[in-house]
Structure formats: structure tokens, C-alpha cells
């Protein structure tokens, strides 16, 4: 447990499973109080229980990111509970199966854009004033290896992940003077529930090169730490065994 994190607060979206849940645990292990969002209350409560077991305080903010009114309630709720937000991890995302655009349902396109991009932008907008007032903070956008290029059947998802990288750069330029660092993480294939569902496999059982969610969480903790003070406006490739260099 690091003293630099004591008393700090992280808001982690998509905290009920996968990378978001791993981030919640990793921050809690460092003494960070954690607010988690997601759609499934039982899974959020399970995450919160583990956060408390690790010695940190937890807040559950059940929300559907396709509903803008629900997104708008999150930051005020966290500030009311903890009084501050030091770290925002924009992780919540919809992963759709491989479907060519011509066959992709219109509603799926709009939902992916709303959840993966619009909600992240609006949450960030909402958290900025409090971070400015407290003299700093960290914003981490979870992009993807898919944010680095297009790919057949992955149009909606990859468009949002590419946009998050651009958003990261724009916000870093806007917020640097306020002591707020903004970075993105681009994970390669990671063994999450969303990955298994989207691609119909058994995760690392089928593909040993998939990373563990905790490996990405470790990068998030680094970006929120004082050790990353010189890093802002960048997207860190965390490809693991899926690194194209190994192909």
C-alpha cells in the first residue's frame, strides 16, 4: 500500500467485471477509495465487497451508459459521498461480434457510440471542474489495440476506441495547466467476460496469449501514480502476447 494514494478516490466505469473490476481491486489495494459503475447491481456489489475487504471504501453507482440522464448522476453522487475524485478510469464498453457494417443493426451502432465514447466524454467533462479545484487529477481512457487500426467487422467498436485516443490527446492539451494528466491504455486481447461473449471462446483456455485483466490494471495504477508525472497525452500499447511484433 502506497502512502501517495491514501485518501484518494477513483471512479471506475464498467467496474462489475473484466478490466474495470481489476482496476477497482488494484486501486483499493493501494488504499484508494473506489466508486464503480455498471449495469448489473449484484456484480457491482460483489466488486464493492472485495474493495472493502482490501481496506478501502466503496460506492456503487448502478447505471446504464446508454441513458444520458443516468450518466449525468454519477459524478455528483461520487462527490457527495467522497468529496473528491482523483482518478477517472473510462473503461465501460460494448464489444460487438464481428459484423460487417452493412449487416450491423443501426441500434447497435448508436449504442456502441453512446456507451464507449459519448459517456466517457460526458463523465470526463463532469469531473474536470472538481479536479481543477483540487489542483490535479488523472484521467485514464481504456482504448484498445483495435483503436490503432480498422478491421473487418469491427467498425463501431474500433471507431470509438480510435476516438478515445484522439480525445485523450485533446484533453491532455486542455488540462495540463491544471495539473491533470490524461492518458489512454490500448490493451491487446484480454481474457474478460466481454471478450469471451463477443468472440464465443473460453478465453485463455483457447488462447494462452490473452492477458489477464490485472495486467492492464497495473498500468492504470502506474498512470495514476507520481511515477508517471512526466506522462500525459499518450496512449500506452499493452499488447502482451498479442503484440503484432511477435507475429
PAZA-348035 format. One record per residue (C-alpha): x, y, z; chain; residue in three letters. Coordinates in Angstrom, 3 decimals. Layout:
REM PAZA-348035
<atom xx="X" yy="Y" zz="Z" c="A" r="ALA"/>
...
//
This chain:
REM PAZA-348035
<atom xx="0.000" yy="0.000" zz="0.000" c="A" r="UNK"/>
<atom xx="1.454" yy="3.328" zz="-1.073" c="A" r="UNK"/>
<atom xx="1.136" yy="6.438" zz="1.095" c="A" r="UNK"/>
<atom xx="0.774" yy="8.625" zz="-2.010" c="A" r="UNK"/>
<atom xx="-2.654" yy="7.102" zz="-2.642" c="A" r="UNK"/>
<atom xx="-4.061" yy="7.402" zz="0.864" c="A" r="UNK"/>
<atom xx="-7.333" yy="9.345" zz="0.939" c="A" r="UNK"/>
<atom xx="-7.647" yy="9.448" zz="-2.831" c="A" r="UNK"/>
<atom xx="-10.718" yy="8.419" zz="-4.793" c="A" r="UNK"/>
<atom xx="-11.046" yy="6.594" zz="-8.106" c="A" r="UNK"/>
<atom xx="-14.149" yy="6.386" zz="-10.262" c="A" r="UNK"/>
<atom xx="-14.007" yy="3.269" zz="-12.421" c="A" r="UNK"/>
<atom xx="-16.632" yy="2.691" zz="-15.089" c="A" r="UNK"/>
<atom xx="-17.558" yy="-0.817" zz="-16.115" c="A" r="UNK"/>
<atom xx="-16.362" yy="-1.919" zz="-12.684" c="A" r="UNK"/>
<atom xx="-18.528" yy="-5.003" zz="-12.394" c="A" r="UNK"/>
<atom xx="-16.271" yy="-7.270" zz="-14.440" c="A" r="UNK"/>
<atom xx="-13.142" yy="-7.588" zz="-16.560" c="A" r="UNK"/>
<atom xx="-10.602" yy="-4.768" zz="-16.680" c="A" r="UNK"/>
<atom xx="-12.791" yy="-2.387" zz="-14.683" c="A" r="UNK"/>
<atom xx="-13.167" yy="-4.807" zz="-11.803" c="A" r="UNK"/>
<atom xx="-9.427" yy="-5.491" zz="-11.848" c="A" r="UNK"/>
<atom xx="-8.748" yy="-1.746" zz="-11.725" c="A" r="UNK"/>
<atom xx="-11.073" yy="-1.366" zz="-8.742" c="A" r="UNK"/>
<atom xx="-9.181" yy="-4.080" zz="-6.871" c="A" r="UNK"/>
<atom xx="-5.767" yy="-2.729" zz="-7.823" c="A" r="UNK"/>
<atom xx="-6.596" yy="0.788" zz="-6.650" c="A" r="UNK"/>
<atom xx="-8.176" yy="-0.500" zz="-3.449" c="A" r="UNK"/>
<atom xx="-5.025" yy="-2.475" zz="-2.706" c="A" r="UNK"/>
<atom xx="-3.146" yy="0.851" zz="-2.830" c="A" r="UNK"/>
<atom xx="-5.541" yy="2.463" zz="-0.358" c="A" r="UNK"/>
<atom xx="-7.687" yy="4.290" zz="-2.908" c="A" r="UNK"/>
<atom xx="-11.405" yy="4.560" zz="-2.205" c="A" r="UNK"/>
<atom xx="-13.332" yy="3.361" zz="-5.252" c="A" r="UNK"/>
<atom xx="-16.652" yy="4.159" zz="-6.905" c="A" r="UNK"/>
<atom xx="-17.739" yy="1.629" zz="-9.518" c="A" r="UNK"/>
<atom xx="-20.370" yy="1.894" zz="-12.209" c="A" r="UNK"/>
<atom xx="-22.109" yy="-0.761" zz="-14.277" c="A" r="UNK"/>
<atom xx="-25.488" yy="-2.152" zz="-15.191" c="A" r="UNK"/>
<atom xx="-25.703" yy="-5.263" zz="-13.006" c="A" r="UNK"/>
<atom xx="-26.200" yy="-4.435" zz="-9.337" c="A" r="UNK"/>
<atom xx="-25.257" yy="-7.854" zz="-7.973" c="A" r="UNK"/>
<atom xx="-21.917" yy="-7.800" zz="-9.800" c="A" r="UNK"/>
<atom xx="-21.200" yy="-4.243" zz="-8.663" c="A" r="UNK"/>
<atom xx="-21.967" yy="-5.180" zz="-5.065" c="A" r="UNK"/>
<atom xx="-19.550" yy="-8.102" zz="-5.357" c="A" r="UNK"/>
<atom xx="-16.828" yy="-5.768" zz="-6.613" c="A" r="UNK"/>
<atom xx="-17.569" yy="-3.305" zz="-3.815" c="A" r="UNK"/>
<atom xx="-17.405" yy="-6.049" zz="-1.205" c="A" r="UNK"/>
<atom xx="-13.947" yy="-7.061" zz="-2.376" c="A" r="UNK"/>
<atom xx="-12.821" yy="-3.417" zz="-2.399" c="A" r="UNK"/>
<atom xx="-13.878" yy="-3.158" zz="1.246" c="A" r="UNK"/>
<atom xx="-12.093" yy="-6.417" zz="2.060" c="A" r="UNK"/>
<atom xx="-8.939" yy="-4.806" zz="0.695" c="A" r="UNK"/>
<atom xx="-9.329" yy="-1.985" zz="3.202" c="A" r="UNK"/>
<atom xx="-10.804" yy="0.773" zz="1.045" c="A" r="UNK"/>
<atom xx="-14.226" yy="2.401" zz="0.954" c="A" r="UNK"/>
<atom xx="-16.556" yy="1.594" zz="-1.942" c="A" r="UNK"/>
<atom xx="-19.527" yy="3.216" zz="-3.622" c="A" r="UNK"/>
<atom xx="-21.817" yy="1.505" zz="-6.115" c="A" r="UNK"/>
<atom xx="-23.313" yy="3.658" zz="-8.883" c="A" r="UNK"/>
<atom xx="-25.587" yy="1.405" zz="-10.906" c="A" r="UNK"/>
<atom xx="-26.135" yy="2.974" zz="-14.307" c="A" r="UNK"/>
<atom xx="-26.894" yy="2.280" zz="-17.933" c="A" r="UNK"/>
<atom xx="-24.466" yy="4.271" zz="-20.066" c="A" r="UNK"/>
<atom xx="-26.890" yy="4.402" zz="-22.963" c="A" r="UNK"/>
<atom xx="-29.067" yy="6.652" zz="-20.767" c="A" r="UNK"/>
<atom xx="-27.574" yy="10.143" zz="-20.580" c="A" r="UNK"/>
<atom xx="-29.600" yy="11.095" zz="-17.514" c="A" r="UNK"/>
<atom xx="-28.119" yy="8.172" zz="-15.592" c="A" r="UNK"/>
<atom xx="-24.590" yy="9.106" zz="-16.678" c="A" r="UNK"/>
<atom xx="-25.166" yy="12.675" zz="-15.500" c="A" r="UNK"/>
<atom xx="-25.958" yy="11.491" zz="-11.962" c="A" r="UNK"/>
<atom xx="-22.688" yy="9.610" zz="-11.412" c="A" r="UNK"/>
<atom xx="-20.141" yy="12.343" zz="-10.699" c="A" r="UNK"/>
<atom xx="-22.433" yy="14.279" zz="-8.306" c="A" r="UNK"/>
<atom xx="-23.090" yy="11.047" zz="-6.406" c="A" r="UNK"/>
<atom xx="-19.385" yy="10.284" zz="-6.033" c="A" r="UNK"/>
<atom xx="-18.563" yy="13.836" zz="-4.953" c="A" r="UNK"/>
<atom xx="-21.405" yy="13.744" zz="-2.435" c="A" r="UNK"/>
<atom xx="-20.027" yy="10.519" zz="-0.948" c="A" r="UNK"/>
<atom xx="-16.279" yy="11.172" zz="-1.015" c="A" r="UNK"/>
<atom xx="-15.866" yy="14.898" zz="-1.651" c="A" r="UNK"/>
<atom xx="-13.310" yy="14.429" zz="-4.425" c="A" r="UNK"/>
<atom xx="-12.372" yy="12.366" zz="-7.480" c="A" r="UNK"/>
<atom xx="-8.650" yy="11.940" zz="-8.099" c="A" r="UNK"/>
<atom xx="-8.740" yy="9.271" zz="-10.797" c="A" r="UNK"/>
<atom xx="-11.281" yy="8.628" zz="-13.532" c="A" r="UNK"/>
<atom xx="-10.973" yy="5.373" zz="-15.454" c="A" r="UNK"/>
<atom xx="-13.211" yy="5.393" zz="-18.529" c="A" r="UNK"/>
<atom xx="-13.405" yy="1.656" zz="-19.110" c="A" r="UNK"/>
<atom xx="-17.063" yy="0.790" zz="-19.773" c="A" r="UNK"/>
<atom xx="-17.589" yy="-0.502" zz="-23.289" c="A" r="UNK"/>
<atom xx="-19.756" yy="-2.580" zz="-25.567" c="A" r="UNK"/>
<atom xx="-17.877" yy="-5.197" zz="-27.587" c="A" r="UNK"/>
<atom xx="-19.848" yy="-6.356" zz="-30.602" c="A" r="UNK"/>
<atom xx="-19.164" yy="-9.561" zz="-32.556" c="A" r="UNK"/>
<atom xx="-17.534" yy="-9.338" zz="-35.974" c="A" r="UNK"/>
<atom xx="-20.293" yy="-7.965" zz="-38.213" c="A" r="UNK"/>
<atom xx="-19.787" yy="-6.027" zz="-41.451" c="A" r="UNK"/>
<atom xx="-21.287" yy="-2.552" zz="-41.300" c="A" r="UNK"/>
<atom xx="-23.909" yy="-3.354" zz="-43.928" c="A" r="UNK"/>
<atom xx="-25.266" yy="-6.073" zz="-41.616" c="A" r="UNK"/>
<atom xx="-24.872" yy="-4.217" zz="-38.333" c="A" r="UNK"/>
<atom xx="-28.139" yy="-3.243" zz="-36.679" c="A" r="UNK"/>
<atom xx="-28.494" yy="0.549" zz="-36.532" c="A" r="UNK"/>
<atom xx="-29.278" yy="0.459" zz="-32.823" c="A" r="UNK"/>
<atom xx="-26.074" yy="-1.459" zz="-32.103" c="A" r="UNK"/>
<atom xx="-24.037" yy="1.242" zz="-33.858" c="A" r="UNK"/>
<atom xx="-25.660" yy="4.035" zz="-31.853" c="A" r="UNK"/>
<atom xx="-25.412" yy="2.116" zz="-28.563" c="A" r="UNK"/>
<atom xx="-21.699" yy="1.425" zz="-29.055" c="A" r="UNK"/>
<atom xx="-21.007" yy="5.092" zz="-29.797" c="A" r="UNK"/>
<atom xx="-23.087" yy="6.219" zz="-26.828" c="A" r="UNK"/>
<atom xx="-21.541" yy="3.855" zz="-24.284" c="A" r="UNK"/>
<atom xx="-17.943" yy="3.671" zz="-25.475" c="A" r="UNK"/>
<atom xx="-17.408" yy="7.308" zz="-26.463" c="A" r="UNK"/>
<atom xx="-20.162" yy="9.733" zz="-25.518" c="A" r="UNK"/>
<atom xx="-20.497" yy="8.553" zz="-21.920" c="A" r="UNK"/>
<atom xx="-16.727" yy="8.700" zz="-21.432" c="A" r="UNK"/>
<atom xx="-16.601" yy="12.254" zz="-22.784" c="A" r="UNK"/>
<atom xx="-19.523" yy="13.430" zz="-20.662" c="A" r="UNK"/>
<atom xx="-18.171" yy="11.825" zz="-17.475" c="A" r="UNK"/>
<atom xx="-14.834" yy="13.461" zz="-18.114" c="A" r="UNK"/>
<atom xx="-16.490" yy="16.823" zz="-18.697" c="A" r="UNK"/>
<atom xx="-18.355" yy="16.433" zz="-15.410" c="A" r="UNK"/>
<atom xx="-15.275" yy="15.519" zz="-13.381" c="A" r="UNK"/>
<atom xx="-12.974" yy="18.266" zz="-14.703" c="A" r="UNK"/>
<atom xx="-14.229" yy="21.156" zz="-12.502" c="A" r="UNK"/>
<atom xx="-13.604" yy="19.269" zz="-9.259" c="A" r="UNK"/>
<atom xx="-10.159" yy="18.146" zz="-10.411" c="A" r="UNK"/>
<atom xx="-9.288" yy="21.734" zz="-11.330" c="A" r="UNK"/>
<atom xx="-10.480" yy="22.958" zz="-7.925" c="A" r="UNK"/>
<atom xx="-8.396" yy="20.371" zz="-6.063" c="A" r="UNK"/>
<atom xx="-5.320" yy="21.153" zz="-8.141" c="A" r="UNK"/>
<atom xx="-4.902" yy="17.996" zz="-10.181" c="A" r="UNK"/>
<atom xx="-6.038" yy="14.536" zz="-11.107" c="A" r="UNK"/>
<atom xx="-5.670" yy="11.665" zz="-13.508" c="A" r="UNK"/>
<atom xx="-7.919" yy="10.615" zz="-16.375" c="A" r="UNK"/>
<atom xx="-7.357" yy="7.225" zz="-17.978" c="A" r="UNK"/>
<atom xx="-9.222" yy="6.173" zz="-21.110" c="A" r="UNK"/>
<atom xx="-9.229" yy="2.454" zz="-21.848" c="A" r="UNK"/>
<atom xx="-8.864" yy="2.247" zz="-25.616" c="A" r="UNK"/>
<atom xx="-7.758" yy="-0.951" zz="-27.380" c="A" r="UNK"/>
<atom xx="-5.311" yy="-2.492" zz="-29.789" c="A" r="UNK"/>
<atom xx="-8.317" yy="-2.034" zz="-32.085" c="A" r="UNK"/>
<atom xx="-8.022" yy="1.715" zz="-31.643" c="A" r="UNK"/>
<atom xx="-4.808" yy="1.637" zz="-33.641" c="A" r="UNK"/>
<atom xx="-6.394" yy="0.490" zz="-36.922" c="A" r="UNK"/>
<atom xx="-9.638" yy="-0.517" zz="-38.541" c="A" r="UNK"/>
<atom xx="-10.631" yy="-4.130" zz="-39.022" c="A" r="UNK"/>
<atom xx="-13.301" yy="-6.017" zz="-40.893" c="A" r="UNK"/>
<atom xx="-16.483" yy="-6.449" zz="-38.914" c="A" r="UNK"/>
<atom xx="-15.236" yy="-4.256" zz="-36.072" c="A" r="UNK"/>
<atom xx="-16.242" yy="-0.814" zz="-37.357" c="A" r="UNK"/>
<atom xx="-18.337" yy="0.537" zz="-34.495" c="A" r="UNK"/>
<atom xx="-16.052" yy="-0.701" zz="-31.728" c="A" r="UNK"/>
<atom xx="-12.822" yy="0.399" zz="-33.368" c="A" r="UNK"/>
<atom xx="-14.183" yy="3.822" zz="-34.291" c="A" r="UNK"/>
<atom xx="-14.899" yy="4.504" zz="-30.619" c="A" r="UNK"/>
<atom xx="-11.542" yy="3.213" zz="-29.445" c="A" r="UNK"/>
<atom xx="-9.701" yy="5.309" zz="-32.015" c="A" r="UNK"/>
<atom xx="-11.737" yy="8.330" zz="-30.962" c="A" r="UNK"/>
<atom xx="-10.759" yy="7.795" zz="-27.328" c="A" r="UNK"/>
<atom xx="-7.111" yy="8.147" zz="-28.292" c="A" r="UNK"/>
<atom xx="-7.830" yy="11.464" zz="-30.015" c="A" r="UNK"/>
<atom xx="-9.942" yy="12.593" zz="-27.061" c="A" r="UNK"/>
<atom xx="-7.052" yy="11.727" zz="-24.753" c="A" r="UNK"/>
<atom xx="-4.671" yy="13.959" zz="-26.696" c="A" r="UNK"/>
<atom xx="-7.112" yy="16.859" zz="-26.861" c="A" r="UNK"/>
<atom xx="-7.876" yy="16.720" zz="-23.145" c="A" r="UNK"/>
<atom xx="-4.214" yy="16.425" zz="-22.207" c="A" r="UNK"/>
<atom xx="-3.567" yy="19.686" zz="-24.049" c="A" r="UNK"/>
<atom xx="-6.532" yy="21.377" zz="-22.381" c="A" r="UNK"/>
<atom xx="-5.852" yy="20.185" zz="-18.830" c="A" r="UNK"/>
<atom xx="-2.084" yy="20.140" zz="-18.456" c="A" r="UNK"/>
<atom xx="-2.031" yy="23.652" zz="-16.987" c="A" r="UNK"/>
<atom xx="-4.335" yy="22.430" zz="-14.218" c="A" r="UNK"/>
<atom xx="-2.105" yy="19.536" zz="-13.187" c="A" r="UNK"/>
<atom xx="-4.386" yy="16.931" zz="-14.734" c="A" r="UNK"/>
<atom xx="-2.721" yy="14.151" zz="-16.711" c="A" r="UNK"/>
<atom xx="-4.737" yy="12.365" zz="-19.365" c="A" r="UNK"/>
<atom xx="-3.596" yy="9.105" zz="-20.942" c="A" r="UNK"/>
<atom xx="-5.018" yy="6.101" zz="-22.703" c="A" r="UNK"/>
<atom xx="-4.254" yy="2.403" zz="-22.423" c="A" r="UNK"/>
<atom xx="-4.555" yy="0.237" zz="-25.526" c="A" r="UNK"/>
<atom xx="-4.901" yy="-3.352" zz="-24.332" c="A" r="UNK"/>
<atom xx="-4.382" yy="-6.250" zz="-26.658" c="A" r="UNK"/>
<atom xx="-6.568" yy="-9.322" zz="-26.292" c="A" r="UNK"/>
<atom xx="-7.562" yy="-9.680" zz="-22.648" c="A" r="UNK"/>
<atom xx="-9.453" yy="-12.531" zz="-21.022" c="A" r="UNK"/>
<atom xx="-12.618" yy="-10.734" zz="-19.964" c="A" r="UNK"/>
<atom xx="-16.252" yy="-11.767" zz="-19.907" c="A" r="UNK"/>
<atom xx="-16.948" yy="-9.322" zz="-22.731" c="A" r="UNK"/>
<atom xx="-14.211" yy="-10.813" zz="-24.895" c="A" r="UNK"/>
<atom xx="-15.455" yy="-14.356" zz="-24.327" c="A" r="UNK"/>
<atom xx="-19.029" yy="-13.394" zz="-25.128" c="A" r="UNK"/>
<atom xx="-18.190" yy="-11.371" zz="-28.239" c="A" r="UNK"/>
<atom xx="-15.924" yy="-13.996" zz="-29.761" c="A" r="UNK"/>
<atom xx="-17.546" yy="-17.151" zz="-28.438" c="A" r="UNK"/>
<atom xx="-14.496" yy="-18.706" zz="-26.818" c="A" r="UNK"/>
<atom xx="-13.161" yy="-19.805" zz="-23.443" c="A" r="UNK"/>
<atom xx="-10.580" yy="-17.071" zz="-23.075" c="A" r="UNK"/>
<atom xx="-7.089" yy="-18.211" zz="-22.088" c="A" r="UNK"/>
<atom xx="-8.162" yy="-21.823" zz="-22.393" c="A" r="UNK"/>
<atom xx="-8.481" yy="-21.260" zz="-26.137" c="A" r="UNK"/>
<atom xx="-5.834" yy="-18.546" zz="-26.491" c="A" r="UNK"/>
<atom xx="-2.988" yy="-18.590" zz="-23.931" c="A" r="UNK"/>
<atom xx="-1.694" yy="-15.283" zz="-25.340" c="A" r="UNK"/>
<atom xx="-4.619" yy="-13.369" zz="-23.852" c="A" r="UNK"/>
<atom xx="-3.652" yy="-11.111" zz="-20.968" c="A" r="UNK"/>
<atom xx="-5.171" yy="-11.102" zz="-17.519" c="A" r="UNK"/>
<atom xx="-7.279" yy="-8.023" zz="-16.625" c="A" r="UNK"/>
<atom xx="-4.924" yy="-7.419" zz="-13.704" c="A" r="UNK"/>
<atom xx="-2.075" yy="-6.736" zz="-16.142" c="A" r="UNK"/>
<atom xx="-3.981" yy="-3.763" zz="-17.537" c="A" r="UNK"/>
<atom xx="-4.969" yy="-2.651" zz="-14.038" c="A" r="UNK"/>
<atom xx="-1.284" yy="-2.465" zz="-13.141" c="A" r="UNK"/>
<atom xx="-0.761" yy="0.015" zz="-15.986" c="A" r="UNK"/>
<atom xx="-3.686" yy="2.096" zz="-14.728" c="A" r="UNK"/>
<atom xx="-2.211" yy="2.264" zz="-11.223" c="A" r="UNK"/>
<atom xx="1.118" yy="3.386" zz="-12.687" c="A" r="UNK"/>
<atom xx="-0.576" yy="6.159" zz="-14.666" c="A" r="UNK"/>
<atom xx="-2.311" yy="7.365" zz="-11.501" c="A" r="UNK"/>
<atom xx="0.919" yy="7.352" zz="-9.511" c="A" r="UNK"/>
<atom xx="3.563" yy="10.024" zz="-9.047" c="A" r="UNK"/>
<atom xx="5.950" yy="7.829" zz="-11.059" c="A" r="UNK"/>
<atom xx="4.052" yy="8.769" zz="-14.229" c="A" r="UNK"/>
<atom xx="4.279" yy="12.525" zz="-13.648" c="A" r="UNK"/>
<atom xx="6.043" yy="13.067" zz="-16.991" c="A" r="UNK"/>
<atom xx="3.460" yy="11.102" zz="-18.969" c="A" r="UNK"/>
<atom xx="0.421" yy="12.804" zz="-20.447" c="A" r="UNK"/>
<atom xx="-1.339" yy="12.857" zz="-23.803" c="A" r="UNK"/>
<atom xx="-0.117" yy="9.425" zz="-24.794" c="A" r="UNK"/>
<atom xx="-1.636" yy="6.028" zz="-25.499" c="A" r="UNK"/>
<atom xx="0.266" yy="3.122" zz="-23.999" c="A" r="UNK"/>
<atom xx="0.188" yy="-0.082" zz="-26.012" c="A" r="UNK"/>
<atom xx="-0.222" yy="-3.033" zz="-23.656" c="A" r="UNK"/>
<atom xx="-0.488" yy="-5.855" zz="-26.161" c="A" r="UNK"/>
<atom xx="1.036" yy="-8.723" zz="-24.185" c="A" r="UNK"/>
<atom xx="1.333" yy="-11.917" zz="-26.189" c="A" r="UNK"/>
<atom xx="-0.874" yy="-10.426" zz="-28.907" c="A" r="UNK"/>
<atom xx="1.764" yy="-7.913" zz="-29.902" c="A" r="UNK"/>
<atom xx="1.887" yy="-7.737" zz="-33.722" c="A" r="UNK"/>
<atom xx="5.686" yy="-7.719" zz="-33.432" c="A" r="UNK"/>
<atom xx="5.516" yy="-11.377" zz="-32.439" c="A" r="UNK"/>
<atom xx="3.508" yy="-12.442" zz="-35.487" c="A" r="UNK"/>
//
